[in-house]
Amino acid sequence: MKELEQEDPTACVELGKGHLEAAFVRSDACFTRHQVQTILINLVLTLSTVLETHDITYWLDSGSFLGAVRHKSIIPFDQDADLGIDLAGYHKLRDSPIELPDSYHLQVWNSSIHPTETRTAELPARVIHKDSGLFVDIFVFMETKDDYGDDVMGPIPSKLFNNCFHCPEIQDVGMLFQVPKKWIFPLATCPFAGARIQCPREPLKYVAYMYGPNYMTPKKYPY
């Protein structure tokens, strides 16, 4: 991206409040663009390994999946990361001891063994990089049927998906992000930061539904 090429590589990135876990924000913190990207990549790769170790089904989602499709890594200007898990995976994450590096902090909604803190039903899990406050969000996809009786999956409707291109809006609630189950399962792998990671089966349909037909055109702002 032209803007990224012109950015001073030694400059501190201005991190948006919505992309930081407030309890871990430091007023003296300074992270370059490369450092932010490295933190997010390590969050995704570490968490994917941990989830696989615990036999929790996961996949790259939202902006992180778009990054894999378009850049084979994190979107250059992104400031958070996203994974999806199914309902069975959420129950296992909620109820099982999960070992993460000391530099990470796990929050899980409605858990008796993990801190809940700022989690909600709409965004039930988050892994935070303690030193920066940057994080990877984990959305829970539940299976249901659409009006035609076909299997679909998606998280609880919320304003978190207000930027979704094709999602229908539910008044006073937010956007309903739901896609055919066959777009996700059986999972495939896709290249991400030099590794291969689990991704939805139909990448082009998936990202076009969320980001519209011009999803390959980079945008400067975080997703």
Secondary structure as the mmCIF struct_conf table of DSSP 4:
data_model
#
loop_
_struct_conf.conf_type_id
_struct_conf.id
_struct_conf.beg_label_comp_id
_struct_conf.beg_label_asym_id
_struct_conf.beg_label_seq_id
_struct_conf.end_label_comp_id
_struct_conf.end_label_asym_id
_struct_conf.end_label_seq_id
HELX_RH_AL_P HELX_RH_AL_P1 LYS A 2 GLN A 6
BEND BEND1 GLU A 7 GLU A 7
TURN_TY1_P TURN_TY1_P1 PRO A 9 THR A 10
BEND BEND2 ALA A 11 ALA A 11
HELX_LH_PP_P HELX_LH_PP_P1 CYS A 12 VAL A 13
HELX_RH_3T_P HELX_RH_3T_P1 LYS A 17 HIS A 19
BEND BEND3 LEU A 20 LEU A 20
HELX_RH_3T_P HELX_RH_3T_P2 ALA A 22 PHE A 24
TURN_TY1_P TURN_TY1_P2 SER A 27 ASP A 28
HELX_RH_AL_P HELX_RH_AL_P2 ARG A 33 THR A 53
TURN_TY1_P TURN_TY1_P3 HIS A 54 ASP A 55
STRN STRN1 TYR A 58 LEU A 60
HELX_RH_AL_P HELX_RH_AL_P3 SER A 62 HIS A 71
BEND BEND4 LYS A 72 ILE A 74
TURN_TY1_P TURN_TY1_P4 PRO A 76 PHE A 77
STRN STRN2 ALA A 81 ASP A 86
HELX_RH_AL_P HELX_RH_AL_P4 LEU A 87 ASP A 95
BEND BEND5 SER A 96 SER A 96
TURN_TY1_P TURN_TY1_P5 ASP A 102 SER A 103
STRN STRN3 TYR A 104 VAL A 108
TURN_TY1_P TURN_TY1_P6 TRP A 109 ASN A 110
BEND BEND6 SER A 112 HIS A 114
TURN_TY1_P TURN_TY1_P7 GLU A 117 THR A 118
BEND BEND7 ALA A 121 LEU A 123
STRN STRN4 ALA A 125 HIS A 129
TURN_TY1_P TURN_TY1_P8 LYS A 130 SER A 132
STRN STRN5 PHE A 135 LYS A 145
TURN_TY1_P TURN_TY1_P9 ASP A 147 TYR A 148
BEND BEND8 GLY A 149 GLY A 149
STRN STRN6 ASP A 151 GLY A 154
STRN STRN7 SER A 158 SER A 158
HELX_RH_3T_P HELX_RH_3T_P3 LYS A 159 PHE A 161
TURN_TY1_P TURN_TY1_P10 ASN A 162 ASN A 163
BEND BEND9 PHE A 165 HIS A 166
HELX_LH_PP_P HELX_LH_PP_P2 CYS A 167 PRO A 168
STRN STRN8 GLU A 169 ILE A 170
TURN_TY1_P TURN_TY1_P11 GLN A 171 VAL A 173
STRN STRN9 GLY A 174 MET A 175
STRN STRN10 VAL A 179 PRO A 180
HELX_RH_AL_P HELX_RH_AL_P5 LYS A 181 ILE A 184
BEND BEND10 PHE A 185 PRO A 186
STRN STRN11 ALA A 188 PHE A 192
TURN_TY1_P TURN_TY1_P12 ALA A 193 GLY A 194
STRN STRN12 ALA A 195 CYS A 199
BEND BEND11 ARG A 201 ARG A 201
HELX_RH_AL_P HELX_RH_AL_P6 PRO A 203 TYR A 211
TURN_TY1_P TURN_TY1_P13 PRO A 213 MET A 216
BEND BEND12 THR A 217 THR A 217
BEND BEND13 LYS A 220 TYR A 221
#
